[in-house]
Amino acid sequence: MTGEVVVPVHVRDLTHADLPHCGWSGSALHLRSVAIELERVAAGDAEYLAVCAAGSDLPLAIGGVDYEQTPTAGMIHQLATMPALQSCGLGTVLIAAAEERIRRRGLLRAELGVEHDNPRARALYERLGYVAFEDRPDAWDEEAPDGTIRRYETMCAMMAKDLRPA
Ligand SMILES: CC(C)(COP(=O)(O)OP(=O)(O)OC[C@H]1O[C@@H](n2cnc3c(N)ncnc32)[C@H](O)[C@@H]1OP(=O)(O)O)[C@@H](O)C(=O)NCCC(=O)NCCS
């Protein structure tokens, strides 16, 4: 037997109270970095969004916008959809909401970085109108399942989208 369920979703700000329910997005170290981003939201330097299903307030997809890295653009980052719900359109909703937040700040450019070995995510961003403009090295700490932490270095394609109305 097969079936189909259409579930309305809404987007709201992520809060510290959500973090225990976002373990699917990464390691404990990653969740600490999200908590740091939420402190930056309080300072006005960033925003952090959650897509939730109607009737449930649990985050199904989350992602942040940084306003400090590039003064003329909002930098969308840390995008993640609950693994079992990927490819259902939640990431598309999340990115559209992030772009709306960037516009509300009076900025007309969204940027994001995608690793060279993540072609599926890159294809999604291209479908949504993002265009690669340069390659940039990036690095962050990663936590292995045994708790050890190592520095992960990678190369990202930086992509941008003009948010002016067509
Ligand atoms: C990248 C990521 C955030 C995208 O979120 P998502 O919720 O899967 O995104 P969407 O569902 O909107 O779009 C992705 C796919 O679904 C398809 N899609 C979009 N809307 C759809 C819908 N209503 N029904 C069916 N498929 C749909 C898209 O065409 C795309 O196709 P693909 O699966 O062949 O790539 C998510 O896949 C993820 O968390 N990946 C792991 C972490 C990661 O790579 N993060 C990004 C770092 S840059």
PDBQT file of the ligand as one rigid body, heavy atoms in Angstrom, charges set to zero:
ROOT
HETATM    1  C1  LIG A 201      20.687  20.431   1.331  1.00  0.00    +0.000 C 
HETATM    2  C2  LIG A 201      19.404  20.367   2.175  1.00  0.00    +0.000 C 
HETATM    3  C3  LIG A 201      19.437  21.434   3.284  1.00  0.00    +0.000 C 
HETATM    4  C4  LIG A 201      18.225  20.680   1.226  1.00  0.00    +0.000 C 
HETATM    5  O1  LIG A 201      17.029  20.551   1.958  1.00  0.00    +0.000 OA
HETATM    6  P1  LIG A 201      15.819  19.664   1.380  1.00  0.00    +0.000 P 
HETATM    7  O2  LIG A 201      14.719  19.813   2.358  1.00  0.00    +0.000 OA
HETATM    8  O3  LIG A 201      16.286  18.293   1.055  1.00  0.00    +0.000 OA
HETATM    9  O4  LIG A 201      15.531  20.510   0.042  1.00  0.00    +0.000 OA
HETATM   10  P2  LIG A 201      14.291  20.396  -0.957  1.00  0.00    +0.000 P 
HETATM   11  O5  LIG A 201      13.495  19.186  -0.664  1.00  0.00    +0.000 OA
HETATM   12  O6  LIG A 201      13.611  21.701  -0.986  1.00  0.00    +0.000 OA
HETATM   13  O7  LIG A 201      14.992  20.233  -2.359  1.00  0.00    +0.000 OA
HETATM   14  C5  LIG A 201      15.902  19.210  -2.546  1.00  0.00    +0.000 C 
HETATM   15  C6  LIG A 201      15.380  18.183  -3.491  1.00  0.00    +0.000 C 
HETATM   16  O8  LIG A 201      13.986  17.944  -3.412  1.00  0.00    +0.000 OA
HETATM   17  C7  LIG A 201      13.364  18.261  -4.662  1.00  0.00    +0.000 C 
HETATM   18  N1  LIG A 201      12.105  18.873  -4.293  1.00  0.00    +0.000 N 
HETATM   19  C8  LIG A 201      11.876  20.133  -3.943  1.00  0.00    +0.000 A 
HETATM   20  N2  LIG A 201      10.582  20.307  -3.646  1.00  0.00    +0.000 NA
HETATM   21  C9  LIG A 201       9.982  19.102  -3.788  1.00  0.00    +0.000 A 
HETATM   22  C10 LIG A 201       8.656  18.618  -3.611  1.00  0.00    +0.000 A 
HETATM   23  N3  LIG A 201       7.651  19.453  -3.244  1.00  0.00    +0.000 N 
HETATM   24  N4  LIG A 201       8.431  17.300  -3.779  1.00  0.00    +0.000 NA
HETATM   25  C11 LIG A 201       9.438  16.473  -4.156  1.00  0.00    +0.000 A 
HETATM   26  N5  LIG A 201      10.700  16.883  -4.349  1.00  0.00    +0.000 NA
HETATM   27  C12 LIG A 201      10.964  18.168  -4.176  1.00  0.00    +0.000 A 
HETATM   28  C13 LIG A 201      14.323  19.153  -5.350  1.00  0.00    +0.000 C 
HETATM   29  O9  LIG A 201      14.226  19.167  -6.748  1.00  0.00    +0.000 OA
HETATM   30  C14 LIG A 201      15.650  18.549  -4.914  1.00  0.00    +0.000 C 
HETATM   31  O10 LIG A 201      15.939  17.397  -5.658  1.00  0.00    +0.000 OA
HETATM   32  P3  LIG A 201      17.088  16.333  -5.274  1.00  0.00    +0.000 P 
HETATM   33  O11 LIG A 201      16.582  15.523  -4.102  1.00  0.00    +0.000 OA
HETATM   34  O12 LIG A 201      17.284  15.498  -6.476  1.00  0.00    +0.000 OA
HETATM   35  O13 LIG A 201      18.278  17.151  -4.923  1.00  0.00    +0.000 OA
HETATM   36  C15 LIG A 201      19.162  18.970   2.790  1.00  0.00    +0.000 C 
HETATM   37  O14 LIG A 201      19.083  18.015   1.760  1.00  0.00    +0.000 OA
HETATM   38  C16 LIG A 201      20.206  18.549   3.810  1.00  0.00    +0.000 C 
HETATM   39  O15 LIG A 201      20.039  18.777   5.001  1.00  0.00    +0.000 OA
HETATM   40  N6  LIG A 201      21.292  17.885   3.371  1.00  0.00    +0.000 N 
HETATM   41  C17 LIG A 201      22.341  17.427   4.265  1.00  0.00    +0.000 C 
HETATM   42  C18 LIG A 201      23.140  18.591   4.831  1.00  0.00    +0.000 C 
HETATM   43  C19 LIG A 201      23.627  19.517   3.719  1.00  0.00    +0.000 C 
HETATM   44  O16 LIG A 201      24.121  19.073   2.689  1.00  0.00    +0.000 OA
HETATM   45  N7  LIG A 201      23.459  20.824   3.964  1.00  0.00    +0.000 N 
HETATM   46  C20 LIG A 201      23.793  21.866   2.988  1.00  0.00    +0.000 C 
HETATM   47  C21 LIG A 201      25.131  22.383   3.197  1.00  0.00    +0.000 C 
HETATM   48  S1  LIG A 201      25.520  23.630   1.979  1.00  0.00    +0.000 SA
ENDROOT
TORSDOF 0
